[in-house]
Amino acid sequence: MPVVDPGPFLLDNPASAARTGLVVATDPDTMPAVAWAGPVPQAGLDPAMVAALADGSWQCALLPEHATGWFGRPGLSGHRLNNPGGHPPAGLGWSAHFRPAGVIHLGPQARIEGADEAAGLALVTEVEAVPGGAIRARHTLTNTGQQPYVVDSLEVVFPLPGEVAETLDFTGRQMHERVPQRRAIADGLWLREGRRGHTGHDSATVLVAGTPGFGFGDGRLWGVHVAWSGNTVHRVERLRSGLTTIGGGELLLPGEVTLEAGQSYSTPWIFLAAAADGLDGLASMFHGYLRSVPAHPRSARPVNLNVWEAVTFDHDLGRLTALADIAADIGVERYVLDDGWFHSRRDDTAGLGDWWVDETVWPGGLHPLVDHVRTRGMEFGLWFEPEMVNPDSDLYRAHPDWILSTGGRVPPLQRTQLVLDLSRPEVASYLLQQMDGLLSEYDISYVKWDHNRSLVDAGSARRAGAPAVHAQTLAVYALLDELRRRHPHVEWESCASGGGRVDLGILERAERIWVSDMTDALARQSIQRWTGQLVPPEYCGAHVSAPTAHQTGRHLPLALRAATALFGHFGIEWDLTTADRAALDELASWVRLYKAHRALIHSGRVTRADAPDGTALMHGVAAADRGAALMSYVQLDEPVHTQAVALRWPGLDPSRLYRVTDVTPENSMPVRAAAPVIPRGPVSGALLAEVGVAVPVQRPHTPVILFAEAT
């Protein structure tokens, strides 16, 4: 391939209001290096001038190589097997040294090719500036030699400026996902590995490096996300020279990717976003990308009712239709039947894998319930967990060899489940046939796809028990892609014991995530707040739970439960047959409020702030045209001080006038200690941003919802 653009070039997306840029410096003898990576000023950048100003010690190849004197973690780690009987039996070609074979730069895309003829390897690096303002890159490695080449790791790496001083990423557990953690950057490698076989509740999610003390609205930040639903690596490294890098890739298990002659392996897309305006600016780039993908929700996010916490496995047509009637009366638009509808599924110990309707519970099939829901004007959704199987199931008794396993042993049970090996064509074919049949027979417009355990001993019999997480992840994508192709009207929710599979790989194939199995609104506030660092509100399933939370036993007012659900994809997870008339009327008021503002919530820029004493959270959305904003103040605990808190409004036009109204439903206001100080007339966006609206001391668990609209 010819070198089309031999000089330094800037890769960015000028169509994005805020954008990340890479200045790539080319050389005829060495692989191109990134001379600069960061937020691009509105006036743009001259790449030749940037390259001239940037010291050579700042540069870093997207694939750092040990052979060039790189003593940090290499971008490629692998080796070639020797001919049978050869010595040594392995370890050849371990120190690759790629030479440039061609560079093409066309607008927001670049393709860089390299080759190491001695090692028998070829490399293609694709870099693309995507809608929303982020950059994504991936490597493809091809074995051009004759003997197999074992890929141990292949990662994309970006350089960071010396001003970065600390990192933020996430950890967590089931029902306590996306817990932020910070650490100072020091010499050495900070490595976050995800080994659960799926993204995991403890996933790093986004690895952020930034200037000291960065916050939601301030600081220069660089954030990396690995768009992959299997095992992952996120990394930050500072060399002794002071050069700091950030990157990631897929975590490959031993021998998982072994390339025969002519075979290739591609990394997942690794996203880099850089912002000069804090965590909210970084989040807006990821949100902008997700809002550009074909799978982005096409219609207004309907109010969901999921019946799991109302009935669990106790499926009774009369009770379920009664729930449907109450739901329809208060404005619900979609009804989802959760776990328990299929063969032998009376509890969570049996039936997974037997994907046909249980005739003992549903003698007429699901038609009576589906028809009733549809006649009440609601869509119908259904729960599946395709990747799992219970040992107590007809499927497992017939095909015990269909599970992921190794060493001739059955893996330990988790939640009384084992994992099906979807990399086996017969397994994927069975699941496709069963799910396709049900989606064809019933008027189903929504599927909740669950995934309730980690992958342990995840080997495949197709490979004599060798690791298969990589193949399993691709097979899950392929199954979901084919179901989406056959049923384009169906929307899909990704659930993994709640928020255990939250990544751009799955979100390019789903319209919704279940953020967490924790439905306690007080706990949910933080989980949703930090999930928003990657995922925009319209994807984030958020439900109004029962007055006493199932998970914590905590009793919370309806106002807090509904206000928490408002800033996501609003739904209900509550046995409405137990609610009195006053509670149903109050809930209906919140449903109306959600419908009135969902277009704004699901398209605007997310903003977040902390109260000075840490006892309250403030967050909201501002319209892209800055014509309106919706803000929430939530009192989590007893305030430390008696002074009113200033609720400031970022994202408005400083020169325009806005009228502020309190839109908290009136039947939720009695829980307040005092009303916010609403301006009597229009006020400028500049004053709202700088001075804000005074919210007096509130009782714990009290929300205030304010709306500003340009006059």
C-alpha distance (Angstrom), angle and dihedral (degrees) to the residues before:
residue distance angle dihedral
M1 . . .
P2 3.81 . .
V3 3.79 122.3 .
V4 3.79 99.0 -108.5
D5 3.80 97.3 177.5
P6 3.82 109.4 26.8
G7 3.80 96.3 168.5
P8 3.80 129.0 75.5
F9 3.77 111.2 -70.9
L10 3.79 136.9 -169.9
L11 3.78 116.9 -128.9
D12 3.82 112.6 -160.1
N13 3.79 142.0 117.5
P14 3.82 110.1 -106.0
A15 3.82 89.5 -170.4
S16 3.81 90.4 70.5
A17 3.80 116.8 85.5
A18 3.80 91.1 -141.4
R19 3.76 116.1 25.6
T20 3.75 146.0 176.4
G21 3.78 118.7 -129.1
L22 3.78 138.0 -164.8
V23 3.78 123.1 -159.2
V24 3.80 106.5 -153.3
A25 3.80 119.2 -160.6
T26 3.80 116.6 -156.6
D27 3.78 129.5 -155.0
P28 3.82 129.6 -175.8
D29 3.82 92.5 -131.9
T30 3.81 105.1 37.4
M31 3.78 136.6 42.5
P32 3.82 114.1 -88.6
A33 3.80 115.3 -90.1
V34 3.79 133.0 -154.0
A35 3.80 107.1 -110.8
W36 3.81 93.9 -177.2
A37 3.82 138.3 4.4
G38 3.78 124.5 -175.7
P39 3.80 149.5 92.0
V40 3.79 111.3 -35.3
P41 3.83 115.5 -129.9
Q42 3.79 116.7 -121.9
A43 3.81 89.2 -110.2
G44 3.81 90.1 57.1
L45 3.80 129.8 -131.9
D46 3.78 135.7 -87.4
P47 3.83 103.0 -132.7
A48 3.80 94.0 -157.5
M49 3.79 90.7 53.5
V50 3.81 91.8 45.8
A51 3.80 90.7 50.9
A52 3.80 90.0 48.6
L53 3.80 92.5 50.4
A54 3.80 95.9 42.9
D55 3.77 114.1 89.7
G56 3.79 113.6 -127.0
S57 3.80 90.7 -120.7
W58 3.80 88.9 66.9
Q59 3.78 93.3 60.5
C60 3.77 124.5 101.0
A61 3.79 131.8 177.8
L62 3.79 116.9 -123.9
L63 3.82 83.3 -121.5
P64 3.82 108.6 38.5
E65 3.82 112.5 -152.9
H66 3.79 130.0 -152.0
A67 3.83 89.0 -147.3
T68 3.82 90.3 66.1
G69 3.80 92.6 55.8
W70 3.81 96.3 -90.6
F71 3.81 107.1 152.1
G72 3.77 97.2 -179.4
R73 3.80 125.9 85.2
P74 3.84 105.5 -50.2
G75 3.78 121.1 -123.8
L76 3.81 90.5 -130.4
S77 3.78 125.6 38.6
G78 3.80 117.5 176.6
H79 3.77 146.1 102.6
R80 3.78 143.4 -145.0
L81 3.79 125.1 -111.3
N82 3.80 115.2 -125.3
N83 3.78 126.6 -125.6
P84 3.82 112.0 -77.8
G85 3.79 107.5 -77.9
G86 3.80 92.0 12.9
H87 3.78 123.7 134.1
P88 2.92 122.7 -94.4
P89 3.83 94.8 25.8
A90 3.83 91.5 -148.5
G91 3.80 142.2 -2.4
L92 3.81 100.0 82.7
G93 3.81 120.7 139.5
W94 3.79 91.2 16.8
S95 3.81 95.5 140.4
A96 3.79 105.1 53.5
H97 3.80 119.9 -166.8
F98 3.78 110.3 -168.9
R99 3.79 121.3 -159.2
P100 3.81 121.3 -156.4
A101 3.78 114.8 -93.7
G102 3.79 99.2 172.3
V103 3.80 146.1 -26.8
I104 3.79 126.6 -151.6
H105 3.79 120.9 -175.6
L106 3.80 116.3 -176.0
G107 3.80 115.7 168.3
P108 3.81 110.7 -66.4
Q109 3.82 93.5 -1.9
A110 3.78 135.6 72.8
R111 3.78 134.0 -179.1
I112 3.80 120.4 -160.8
E113 3.79 121.0 -170.1
G114 3.77 128.5 -165.9
A115 3.79 138.7 169.2
D116 3.78 139.2 -162.0
E117 3.77 105.5 -162.8
A118 3.81 93.7 -177.1
A119 3.80 92.2 54.9
G120 3.82 92.5 39.0
L121 3.79 94.8 -124.3
A122 3.80 136.7 129.3
L123 3.80 125.3 -163.7
V124 3.79 132.4 -159.8
T125 3.80 119.7 -174.3
E126 3.79 117.4 -167.5
V127 3.80 119.7 -163.9
E128 3.78 124.1 -175.3
A129 3.80 136.3 177.9
V130 3.81 104.6 -139.5
P131 3.82 133.0 -158.9
G132 3.78 111.4 -79.9
G133 3.80 94.1 42.3
A134 3.82 105.5 -83.7
I135 3.80 128.8 121.3
R136 3.78 124.1 -132.8
A137 3.79 129.4 -166.8
R138 3.79 139.0 178.2
H139 3.80 139.0 179.5
T140 3.79 128.0 -135.8
L141 3.80 115.6 -161.2
T142 3.82 120.3 -164.0
N143 3.79 127.1 -166.8
T144 3.82 106.0 -132.6
G145 3.80 92.3 171.7
Q146 3.80 129.3 86.4
Q147 3.80 102.8 -117.0
P148 3.83 124.0 64.8
Y149 3.79 118.5 -85.7
V150 3.84 118.6 -148.0
V151 3.81 114.5 -145.6
D152 3.80 110.5 -151.8
S153 3.80 96.0 173.3
L154 3.80 138.9 -13.3
E155 3.79 117.8 -173.7
V156 3.80 140.2 173.5
V157 3.80 115.0 -129.5
F158 3.82 131.4 -167.0
P159 3.84 127.6 -168.7
L160 3.80 121.1 -119.3
P161 3.82 127.9 -155.0
G162 3.77 120.6 -107.2
E163 3.82 91.7 -109.1
V164 3.82 92.8 76.8
A165 3.78 109.6 104.0
E166 3.79 110.1 162.9
T167 3.78 142.3 26.8
L168 3.77 135.6 -140.9
D169 3.77 125.4 -161.5
F170 3.79 136.4 145.0
T171 3.76 142.0 -102.8
G172 3.80 132.9 169.5
R173 3.77 146.6 130.2
Q174 3.78 137.6 -115.8
M175 3.82 109.1 -49.6
H176 3.82 90.2 10.6
E177 3.80 104.1 65.3
R178 3.82 130.4 161.3
V179 3.80 99.3 24.0
P180 3.83 107.2 175.5
Q181 3.78 120.5 -128.5
R182 3.80 129.5 -177.8
R183 3.78 132.8 -160.4
A184 3.79 136.4 172.6
I185 3.79 116.8 -107.1
A186 3.81 111.7 -114.4
D187 3.77 134.5 167.1
G188 3.78 111.9 -64.3
L189 3.79 138.5 38.2
W190 3.81 127.6 -45.3
L191 3.80 104.7 -163.4
R192 3.80 126.2 -176.7
E193 3.80 112.9 -168.4
G194 3.78 125.3 -170.9
R195 3.82 109.6 -157.6
R196 3.81 102.7 163.2
G197 3.80 95.3 101.3
H198 3.80 89.3 -114.5
T199 3.78 131.8 52.1
G200 3.81 93.7 -83.3
H201 3.78 137.7 -150.9
D202 3.81 88.5 -95.6
S203 3.80 94.8 51.6
A204 3.80 120.2 142.1
T205 3.86 85.5 -130.1
V206 3.82 94.8 -178.4
L207 3.80 122.7 11.4
V208 3.80 108.5 -151.4
A209 3.81 128.0 -169.0
G210 3.76 120.1 -173.6
T211 3.78 153.0 148.3
P212 3.82 117.4 -64.2
G213 3.82 115.4 -67.8
F214 3.81 96.6 3.2
G215 3.80 115.5 178.6
F216 3.78 142.1 178.4
G217 3.79 94.9 -69.0
D218 3.79 104.6 21.6
G219 3.78 141.3 50.2
R220 3.79 137.1 58.5
L221 3.78 109.7 -90.0
W222 3.79 142.2 -177.1
G223 3.80 118.1 -164.0
V224 3.82 130.6 -171.8
H225 3.80 128.2 -162.2
V226 3.81 127.6 -178.3
A227 3.81 107.2 -141.4
W228 3.79 96.3 -146.5
S229 3.81 135.0 110.8
G230 3.81 97.5 -151.5
N231 3.81 131.7 58.3
T232 3.81 114.8 -25.9
V233 3.79 145.3 -173.5
H234 3.81 125.9 -149.1
R235 3.80 116.6 -177.2
V236 3.81 143.5 -176.8
E237 3.79 118.9 -176.9
R238 3.78 134.4 179.9
L239 3.80 116.5 -163.4
R240 3.80 124.7 -149.1
S241 3.80 87.0 -103.2
G242 3.81 89.0 62.4
L243 3.81 95.3 -110.8
T244 3.80 109.2 141.2
T245 3.79 124.2 -158.6
I246 3.78 135.8 -173.8
G247 3.79 128.6 -163.9
G248 3.75 148.4 114.3
G249 3.76 149.4 -163.6
E250 3.77 144.3 173.5
L251 3.79 118.3 -44.1
L252 3.80 104.4 -128.3
L253 3.79 120.8 -155.3
P254 3.84 118.7 -135.8
G255 3.79 110.8 -62.3
E256 3.80 91.4 -10.0
V257 3.81 92.7 131.5
T258 3.81 112.0 36.3
L259 3.79 112.4 162.4
E260 3.77 118.7 -145.5
A261 3.81 118.1 -155.4
G262 3.81 109.2 -56.8
Q263 3.82 95.3 8.7
S264 3.81 123.5 127.4
Y265 3.79 138.3 -155.6
S266 3.81 124.1 -156.5
T267 3.78 123.9 -160.8
P268 3.78 119.7 -133.6
W269 3.78 116.0 -95.3
I270 3.80 109.6 -81.9
F271 3.81 111.9 -151.2
L272 3.80 124.3 -149.7
A273 3.79 121.0 -171.1
A274 3.81 123.2 -179.5
A275 3.80 124.3 -169.2
A276 3.79 137.1 175.6
D277 3.82 94.2 -157.6
G278 3.77 105.5 63.5
L279 3.77 135.6 -105.6
D280 3.80 93.8 -34.0
G281 3.79 90.5 56.7
L282 3.79 90.3 49.4
A283 3.81 92.0 48.4
S284 3.80 92.2 50.5
M285 3.82 90.0 61.4
F286 3.80 93.3 55.2
H287 3.82 89.7 43.7
G288 3.78 90.6 50.7
Y289 3.77 91.3 53.0
L290 3.81 93.9 49.8
R291 3.79 90.0 48.1
S292 3.82 88.4 58.0
V293 3.81 100.3 52.1
P294 3.83 121.0 101.4
A295 3.82 91.8 -117.7
H296 3.80 93.1 58.1
P297 3.83 108.9 123.9
R298 3.76 109.4 -83.5
S299 3.81 98.8 -158.5
A300 3.79 139.6 38.3
R301 3.81 108.2 -68.1
P302 3.81 104.6 -101.0
V303 3.79 120.9 -134.8
N304 3.81 105.3 -100.6
L305 3.78 130.5 -148.1
N306 3.80 112.9 -163.8
V307 3.81 112.2 -171.6
W308 3.83 98.5 -157.2
E309 3.80 99.2 103.5
A310 3.79 90.2 38.4
V311 3.82 99.5 55.6
T312 3.85 108.9 -1.6
F313 3.86 104.6 -173.0
D314 3.82 96.0 -16.8
H315 3.79 98.9 104.5
D316 3.78 113.0 -177.6
L317 3.79 120.8 160.5
G318 3.80 94.4 -142.5
R319 3.78 93.8 50.9
L320 3.80 93.1 44.4
T321 3.81 93.8 49.4
A322 3.82 90.0 48.2
L323 3.79 88.3 55.2
A324 3.78 89.3 49.3
D325 3.80 92.1 52.6
I326 3.80 94.4 51.0
A327 3.79 90.9 44.7
A328 3.79 93.3 51.6
D329 3.82 90.9 48.8
I330 3.83 93.0 56.8
G331 3.80 95.0 45.7
V332 3.81 106.6 -90.8
E333 3.81 112.1 158.5
R334 3.81 103.9 -172.7
Y335 3.81 130.4 40.0
V336 3.82 118.9 -159.1
L337 3.81 123.5 -162.7
D338 3.79 106.9 -153.4
D339 3.81 133.0 -163.9
G340 3.82 120.9 -26.4
W341 3.82 106.6 55.8
F342 3.83 100.1 101.2
H343 3.82 136.3 78.4
S344 3.85 115.7 -47.5
R345 3.80 92.5 -14.1
R346 3.80 102.3 142.7
D347 3.81 93.1 131.4
D348 3.80 136.8 0.0
T349 3.81 96.0 -84.3
A350 3.80 99.7 74.3
G351 3.78 146.5 35.1
L352 3.80 104.8 36.9
G353 3.79 106.4 141.3
D354 3.82 95.0 29.0
W355 3.78 96.2 100.4
W356 3.79 102.0 -176.8
V357 3.80 128.8 100.2
D358 3.82 114.3 -88.7
E359 3.79 104.6 -115.6
T360 3.81 93.8 -161.5
V361 3.83 89.9 63.8
W362 3.79 98.3 27.6
P363 3.83 106.7 32.9
G364 3.79 90.3 169.5
G365 3.77 93.7 41.5
L366 3.78 119.2 -118.5
H367 3.81 92.6 -54.5
P368 3.84 96.7 101.1
L369 3.81 91.9 54.3
V370 3.80 95.6 39.4
D371 3.80 91.5 48.5
H372 3.79 92.3 48.0
V373 3.80 92.2 49.7
R374 3.78 91.8 48.0
T375 3.82 93.2 48.4
R376 3.81 88.0 54.8
G377 3.80 88.4 58.6
M378 3.80 98.1 -106.0
E379 3.79 132.4 123.7
F380 3.80 118.2 -118.7
G381 3.81 124.9 -128.8
L382 3.80 132.4 -174.8
W383 3.84 136.0 -156.8
F384 3.81 124.5 -125.9
E385 3.78 135.2 171.3
P386 3.81 99.9 -166.7
E387 3.81 100.2 167.9
M388 3.81 96.0 58.9
V389 3.80 138.4 69.3
N390 3.81 134.2 -168.6
P391 3.81 116.5 -135.2
D392 3.80 84.2 -132.0
S393 3.80 95.5 67.5
D394 3.78 137.4 99.3
L395 3.82 89.2 -119.9
Y396 3.79 94.9 56.7
R397 3.78 93.7 43.3
A398 3.80 88.8 54.1
H399 3.82 97.0 40.2
P400 3.82 113.0 22.7
D401 3.80 87.5 156.5
W402 3.81 92.3 64.7
I403 3.81 94.6 83.5
L404 3.78 130.5 95.6
S405 3.80 106.2 -102.7
T406 3.78 143.8 135.6
G407 3.78 140.2 -160.7
G408 3.79 94.1 34.9
R409 3.82 91.3 -74.6
V410 3.79 136.0 112.7
P411 3.83 111.1 -115.9
P412 3.80 118.2 -116.8
L413 3.79 113.8 -84.6
Q414 3.78 119.6 -108.7
R415 3.80 115.7 -169.1
T416 3.84 85.2 -8.4
Q417 3.82 88.6 -67.6
L418 3.78 140.5 120.9
V419 3.81 127.0 -163.1
L420 3.79 122.4 -109.2
D421 3.80 116.9 -132.5
L422 3.80 101.3 -119.3
S423 3.80 90.7 178.1
R424 3.81 86.4 75.8
P425 3.82 107.1 87.5
E426 3.80 93.5 -140.9
V427 3.82 91.6 56.2
A428 3.80 94.2 48.2
S429 3.82 89.4 45.4
Y430 3.82 91.8 52.7
L431 3.80 92.8 50.5
L432 3.79 92.5 45.6
Q433 3.80 91.1 50.9
Q434 3.82 94.0 48.7
M435 3.78 96.6 45.4
D436 3.80 94.4 40.3
G437 3.80 89.8 52.3
L438 3.81 93.9 52.9
L439 3.81 93.7 44.2
S440 3.81 88.5 50.5
E441 3.82 95.8 46.5
Y442 3.80 98.8 46.6
D443 3.79 132.8 48.2
I444 3.81 93.5 -111.9
S445 3.79 119.6 160.1
Y446 3.80 99.8 170.4
V447 3.81 137.4 42.4
K448 3.78 126.4 -164.6
W449 3.84 103.3 -152.5
D450 3.81 109.9 -160.8
H451 3.83 132.1 -167.3
N452 3.79 113.2 -172.0
R453 3.80 108.9 179.0
S454 3.78 144.2 40.3
L455 3.80 121.8 -108.8
V456 3.82 112.5 -104.2
D457 3.83 123.3 177.3
A458 3.80 85.3 2.5
G459 3.79 99.3 -178.0
S460 3.78 126.9 140.3
A461 3.79 127.5 -130.1
R462 3.81 85.7 -142.7
R463 3.81 86.4 69.2
A464 3.84 99.1 36.4
G465 3.81 89.7 -98.0
A466 3.81 95.9 -49.1
P467 3.84 116.0 148.9
A468 3.80 115.5 -71.5
V469 3.81 107.9 176.4
H470 3.81 91.2 111.8
A471 3.83 92.1 50.1
Q472 3.82 91.0 43.0
T473 3.80 92.1 54.4
L474 3.80 92.1 50.2
A475 3.82 90.0 47.1
V476 3.82 91.8 52.7
Y477 3.80 89.5 51.6
A478 3.81 90.9 48.2
L479 3.82 93.5 50.2
L480 3.78 92.8 48.1
D481 3.81 91.7 45.0
E482 3.81 91.6 52.8
L483 3.80 93.0 47.4
R484 3.80 89.6 49.6
R485 3.79 89.5 50.2
R486 3.81 92.8 51.1
H487 3.81 94.6 42.6
P488 3.81 107.9 32.6
H489 3.82 92.1 164.8
V490 3.83 92.8 61.9
E491 3.80 120.5 94.4
W492 3.80 119.5 -149.6
E493 3.78 133.0 -143.5
S494 3.80 121.1 -158.5
C495 3.80 111.5 -143.5
A496 3.81 126.7 167.4
S497 3.80 108.1 175.1
G498 3.77 80.7 -46.8
G499 3.80 115.5 -51.9
G500 3.80 100.4 3.9
R501 3.82 96.4 116.8
V502 3.78 107.6 45.6
D503 3.81 111.3 143.0
L504 3.78 139.2 115.7
G505 3.81 91.5 -105.2
I506 3.80 92.9 66.4
L507 3.81 93.9 32.3
E508 3.78 90.5 61.6
R509 3.82 84.1 65.2
A510 3.81 103.2 37.6
E511 3.77 137.9 60.7
R512 3.80 96.1 -150.9
I513 3.78 145.4 21.0
W514 3.78 128.1 -151.5
V515 3.80 97.4 -127.4
S516 3.80 96.6 -156.2
D517 3.78 143.1 -21.2
M518 3.81 84.7 -124.8
T519 3.80 106.5 99.4
D520 3.81 96.1 170.8
A521 3.81 99.5 119.5
L522 3.80 95.3 -143.9
A523 3.81 91.8 55.8
R524 3.81 90.6 40.3
Q525 3.80 93.4 60.7
S526 3.80 92.8 72.7
I527 3.82 95.5 37.1
Q528 3.81 92.4 54.0
R529 3.80 92.5 41.1
W530 3.80 92.5 59.2
T531 3.80 97.1 35.6
G532 3.79 83.1 63.2
Q533 3.80 89.6 68.0
L534 3.81 85.9 81.6
V535 3.81 108.3 10.4
P536 3.82 127.3 57.1
P537 3.83 119.7 -129.8
E538 3.81 97.8 -103.4
Y539 3.81 90.5 66.5
C540 3.81 96.1 46.9
G541 3.79 112.8 95.0
A542 3.83 107.3 -145.4
H543 3.80 120.9 174.4
V544 3.79 137.1 -165.9
S545 3.79 103.8 -122.5
A546 3.80 132.5 -160.7
P547 3.83 118.7 -69.5
T548 3.80 89.5 -102.9
A549 3.80 109.6 48.1
H550 3.80 114.1 -123.3
Q551 3.79 93.0 -141.7
T552 3.83 102.7 44.2
G553 3.80 106.1 18.8
R554 3.81 87.2 -128.6
H555 3.82 116.0 146.9
L556 3.79 112.0 -138.6
P557 3.81 132.9 178.7
L558 3.78 118.9 -105.4
A559 3.80 90.6 -119.7
L560 3.81 91.9 64.2
R561 3.81 93.6 42.2
A562 3.80 92.6 50.9
A563 3.81 96.0 41.4
T564 3.80 88.7 53.9
A565 3.81 91.8 52.9
L566 3.81 92.6 44.3
F567 3.81 95.4 77.0
G568 3.79 95.8 56.0
H569 3.78 136.8 37.2
F570 3.80 95.1 -45.0
G571 3.77 119.5 -130.7
I572 3.79 144.8 147.0
E573 3.83 128.9 -117.1
W574 3.82 101.2 177.3
D575 3.79 138.6 105.5
L576 3.78 95.7 -109.2
T577 3.81 91.4 -171.2
T578 3.83 86.9 74.1
A579 3.82 94.6 52.8
D580 3.82 120.3 98.9
R581 3.79 124.0 -131.3
A582 3.80 94.4 -96.2
A583 3.80 92.1 53.2
L584 3.80 92.2 47.9
D585 3.80 91.0 49.6
E586 3.81 90.6 50.2
L587 3.80 91.8 47.7
A588 3.82 90.1 49.2
S589 3.82 88.1 54.5
W590 3.81 90.3 56.3
V591 3.79 90.8 46.9
R592 3.81 89.1 54.9
L593 3.80 90.9 47.5
Y594 3.81 90.6 51.6
K595 3.79 92.3 49.4
A596 3.80 91.2 48.7
H597 3.81 93.3 53.8
R598 3.81 106.8 25.0
A599 3.79 93.1 101.3
L600 3.82 88.5 59.2
I601 3.82 95.5 40.6
H602 3.80 91.5 50.6
S603 3.79 98.6 46.7
G604 3.79 107.2 30.7
R605 3.78 133.3 91.6
V606 3.80 113.7 -89.6
T607 3.80 116.8 -125.6
R608 3.80 127.2 -170.4
A609 3.81 135.7 -174.8
D610 3.79 139.1 168.7
A611 3.79 127.4 -128.1
P612 3.82 113.2 -115.5
D613 3.81 93.2 -112.4
G614 3.81 96.2 40.2
T615 3.81 94.7 -121.0
A616 3.80 96.0 108.2
L617 3.80 137.6 44.3
M618 3.79 126.8 -144.6
H619 3.76 123.9 -164.1
G620 3.78 141.6 142.5
V621 3.78 147.2 138.6
A622 3.80 133.1 -92.4
A623 3.79 121.9 -154.3
A624 3.79 117.4 -108.2
D625 3.82 89.8 -119.6
R626 3.83 89.8 47.0
G627 3.80 90.1 -123.2
A628 3.80 95.8 125.0
A629 3.78 144.2 7.0
L630 3.79 136.3 -166.6
M631 3.80 117.5 -152.1
S632 3.78 134.0 -172.9
Y633 3.78 130.4 -156.7
V634 3.80 113.5 -168.0
Q635 3.80 121.7 -172.6
L636 3.80 104.8 -149.0
D637 3.79 100.2 176.1
E638 3.78 141.8 -1.0
P639 3.83 108.9 -56.8
V640 3.78 118.0 -113.0
H641 3.81 92.9 -143.2
T642 3.79 135.7 35.9
Q643 3.80 95.9 -135.2
A644 3.80 117.0 110.5
V645 3.81 116.2 -107.2
A646 3.81 120.4 -122.4
L647 3.80 110.3 -125.2
R648 3.80 102.1 -155.5
W649 3.80 124.2 -162.6
P650 3.80 116.3 -140.5
G651 3.78 119.5 -172.9
L652 3.81 100.2 43.9
D653 3.81 126.3 120.6
P654 3.83 106.7 -98.4
S655 3.81 92.5 -146.8
R656 3.82 98.5 49.1
L657 3.80 127.9 85.0
Y658 3.80 121.0 -123.7
R659 3.77 134.3 -166.0
V660 3.81 112.9 -140.5
T661 3.80 121.0 -150.8
D662 3.79 133.3 179.8
V663 3.81 104.2 -123.9
T664 3.79 97.9 175.6
P665 3.82 104.4 130.1
E666 3.81 109.8 -97.2
N667 3.79 93.8 -128.0
S668 3.83 88.2 59.2
M669 3.81 95.5 49.7
P670 3.85 99.2 80.1
V671 3.82 89.8 78.8
R672 3.80 89.7 66.6
A673 3.77 124.0 103.4
A674 3.83 92.3 -155.1
A675 3.79 138.8 -6.1
P676 3.81 123.1 -108.0
V677 3.80 116.9 -103.0
I678 3.81 101.4 -103.5
P679 3.84 116.4 -166.2
R680 3.82 110.7 -113.8
G681 3.78 93.0 -138.6
P682 3.79 139.8 18.9
V683 3.79 116.0 -54.2
S684 3.80 130.3 -165.6
G685 3.77 123.4 -99.9
A686 3.80 87.8 -124.4
L687 3.81 91.8 60.2
L688 3.79 92.7 44.5
A689 3.79 89.8 52.4
E690 3.81 96.0 44.7
V691 3.83 105.0 31.4
G692 3.79 102.5 17.2
V693 3.79 130.3 -175.6
A694 3.81 118.1 -52.1
V695 3.80 113.2 -122.0
P696 3.82 110.1 -167.1
V697 3.79 122.5 -139.9
Q698 3.80 109.9 -63.0
R699 3.78 133.4 -161.6
P700 3.81 115.2 -103.8
H701 3.82 115.6 -82.1
T702 3.80 93.7 25.4
P703 3.82 122.6 135.9
V704 3.80 129.3 -160.8
I705 3.83 119.7 -164.1
L706 3.82 117.9 -164.4
F707 3.80 129.7 -177.4
A708 3.80 126.7 -157.8
E709 3.80 120.8 -165.9
A710 3.77 128.5 -179.3
T711 3.78 114.3 -111.8
